[in-house]
Amino acid sequence: MRGEEPGIIAAATQARKKTDDAFRHQTDNPAMGVRLEWDGKPKQVERISLPFQTVETINESRATRERDEGSLLRGDGMRDDSWRNLLIWGDNKLVMSSLLKEFAGHIKLVYIDPPFDTGTDFSFRVDVGDDILTKAPSILEEHAYRDTWRGGRSSYLAMMYVRIVLIHELLSDDGALYLHCAPNVSHYLKVVCDEIFGADRALAEIVWKRVSGHGDAKRWSPVHEVILCYTKSSNFVWNPPREALTDEYAEGKYVNDDGDGRGPYQLDNITSPNPRPNMTYEWQGYPSPPKGWRYSLATMNELDAEGRIHKPTDKTKRPRLKRYLEENEGRLVDDVWTDIPPVNSQALERSGYDTQKPLALLDRIIETATNSGDLVADLFCGSGTTAVAAERLDRRWIACDLGRFAIHTTRKRLLNIPDCQPFEIRNLGSYERQRWRQESGNGALRGYLDTILAFYRAESIEGFQHLHGRKAGRMVHIGATDAPVTIDEAEEVMDELADNGIESCDILGWEWEMGLHDTIGERARRRGLDVRTLQIPREVMERTVQEADAVRFFELAYVDLDVRRQRQEGKVVLKDFAIPSEDLIPPQVREQITRWSDLIDYWSVDFDHGDGVFHNEWQAYRTKAVPVLATESDWHEYPKVGTYAIVVKIIDIFGNDTTKLAEVTIK
Ligand SMILES: C[S@@+](CC[C@H](N)C(=O)[O-])C[C@H]1O[C@@H](n2cnc3c(N)ncnc32)[C@H](O)[C@@H]1O
């Protein structure tokens, strides 16, 4: 076990933990009048600032990267042009408190759509093969928010309370929160938001009619969801939202056309609704209406000169104003939205994420509450709808989710946008794991090892230096939370196995030294040992040991590839891919796999890996339009002779990452 330093994090946490006085003042203030109390309501909100790690850059040109690497301003993206949109993998509580340092008071719009029921928010569908869509079976479904609901509404509200306090702090003075929820929790959340934002900052409760009636015999059909909207101050961004006219409406109303290129128009009244003595005059032989005209004589003449007044030949009839369809910006939208349908099963935008919201919904919110270039955040981003809408509308964005499938789905949806701006995938890496160790009482080494062993359903053993447990006759070694498992570490494990006449061992790790997986199996075989490497899933940080059944340790996948070279160029050709934990692949999925590439959902290549961050320079994935996965990359041109490290990242249909290191020499 290497590099375990829980003390450092403990000290940092203590130092940064502070009670929010302003917030306490607000909650204790009798002038607040009404507020919600419940068992377990948080008394304070911790603000722990952990450093982010960039794990991947996407769509960033080498030139930009090299320029920004030398820039002192890098990292202070709020003020320079090195800004990158951010997709962050982690628990949003820790993510938000870590964002405060750089972003407090800078985010113009936060939209969140937190899980609001104990339903199937974490289920997803996988594309297996070229075109078959399969509902993922239950073992693949994630239930991370079971924890949230363990204590019923009170634990849910406690979870939300802390997040809303942090969101309030992240918002700019002219910013707004749009909180999407269901009617079973909206009334509680409204009182919570009243407390944190102030009841006078409640801008709207939007009702979104999501589906049509189910025709329930003994209840009102539940067809709507709620979007609570709070602003940070009375001065907020507001671009009046308009609903586009339907074709049916336009065709029914705009029935005239003079053929002068101005298009269809409808005729509108130009008489005054109230008596206007100063606008009572005869106009071009038409007698004044009893209450006068709507416009002054000068305006009438101007409108006439523009050809905008329809003049009946019969002077006893009234002239009327021509209103052109082209000038109609649409109806101002109110707080009941019935014009945005849910994402249906055939929709092109559908990502396979059950709770995916329609882009049109996010477009409307983002266009109303922000301007081009503003920063938008979604801390429960799911399939990434907010990030996709923000990207297409030329806003900057930060998106976060704790599910690996959510991060993966969001990345793919973004890559599908033509000219998507560069973005980074970040996490809190080892810091988040150390934080989890501390919070879950696993700070002490043995406690940590025993917790992982319990999740792995292995028994704890004593008396060895590197062997920590045993499962079905195999030894178990567990990697540290704050460092990758290294090749040297694996060799030490093998030495201890050999010294004790033991043949088999499972090495469980959070992260792996690059290239370890390619060499360890072979080295073990040469020593007559059977060593497997398995990924400790992130989910153990969100579960209790009692839920170990829902947690799967996947064996690292097997990848075979070739690197080809011609002149100054190199390319990668995938030759094979296998998931050793075949028993974890549900039979229905297994039956549909006809070739190894069916198991791959996405792969990408960093052609010149150097600084520890994976720079995605080429990628392939299936889309609805092109369901066939390419297994050869494009040619990549190298500017100079030399030997380059190539890293290939493969994400399988279960959302697991595998990386493989290769080399190319350009002569
Ligand atoms: C209802 S879904 C969001 C769907 C999204 N609006 C869309 O259009 O796809 C809720 C998401 O919240 C995520 N989530 C739940 N608890 C979280 C937490 N503590 N931190 C970050 N994400 C969380 C889940 O992983 C899930 O993807």
PDBQT file of the ligand as one rigid body, heavy atoms in Angstrom, charges set to zero:
ROOT
HETATM    1  C1  LIG A 701     -33.071  13.217 -13.734  1.00  0.00    +0.000 C 
HETATM    2  S1  LIG A 701     -31.436  12.915 -14.215  1.00  0.00    +0.000 S 
HETATM    3  C2  LIG A 701     -31.028  14.340 -15.178  1.00  0.00    +0.000 C 
HETATM    4  C3  LIG A 701     -31.481  14.218 -16.605  1.00  0.00    +0.000 C 
HETATM    5  C4  LIG A 701     -31.046  15.388 -17.463  1.00  0.00    +0.000 C 
HETATM    6  N1  LIG A 701     -31.780  16.584 -17.186  1.00  0.00    +0.000 N 
HETATM    7  C5  LIG A 701     -31.152  15.059 -18.951  1.00  0.00    +0.000 C 
HETATM    8  O1  LIG A 701     -31.774  15.784 -19.713  1.00  0.00    +0.000 OA
HETATM    9  O2  LIG A 701     -30.606  14.008 -19.346  1.00  0.00    +0.000 OA
HETATM   10  C6  LIG A 701     -30.601  13.172 -12.714  1.00  0.00    +0.000 C 
HETATM   11  C7  LIG A 701     -29.106  12.966 -12.749  1.00  0.00    +0.000 C 
HETATM   12  O3  LIG A 701     -28.573  13.403 -11.509  1.00  0.00    +0.000 OA
HETATM   13  C8  LIG A 701     -27.410  12.648 -11.260  1.00  0.00    +0.000 C 
HETATM   14  N2  LIG A 701     -27.099  12.771  -9.836  1.00  0.00    +0.000 N 
HETATM   15  C9  LIG A 701     -27.803  12.300  -8.779  1.00  0.00    +0.000 A 
HETATM   16  N3  LIG A 701     -27.197  12.638  -7.623  1.00  0.00    +0.000 NA
HETATM   17  C10 LIG A 701     -26.095  13.344  -7.968  1.00  0.00    +0.000 A 
HETATM   18  C11 LIG A 701     -25.044  13.962  -7.224  1.00  0.00    +0.000 A 
HETATM   19  N4  LIG A 701     -25.030  13.925  -5.901  1.00  0.00    +0.000 N 
HETATM   20  N5  LIG A 701     -24.045  14.586  -7.907  1.00  0.00    +0.000 NA
HETATM   21  C12 LIG A 701     -24.056  14.619  -9.271  1.00  0.00    +0.000 A 
HETATM   22  N6  LIG A 701     -25.032  14.048 -10.013  1.00  0.00    +0.000 NA
HETATM   23  C13 LIG A 701     -26.026  13.422  -9.376  1.00  0.00    +0.000 A 
HETATM   24  C14 LIG A 701     -27.767  11.258 -11.714  1.00  0.00    +0.000 C 
HETATM   25  O4  LIG A 701     -26.586  10.540 -12.035  1.00  0.00    +0.000 OA
HETATM   26  C15 LIG A 701     -28.646  11.529 -12.925  1.00  0.00    +0.000 C 
HETATM   27  O5  LIG A 701     -27.887  11.429 -14.104  1.00  0.00    +0.000 OA
ENDROOT
TORSDOF 0
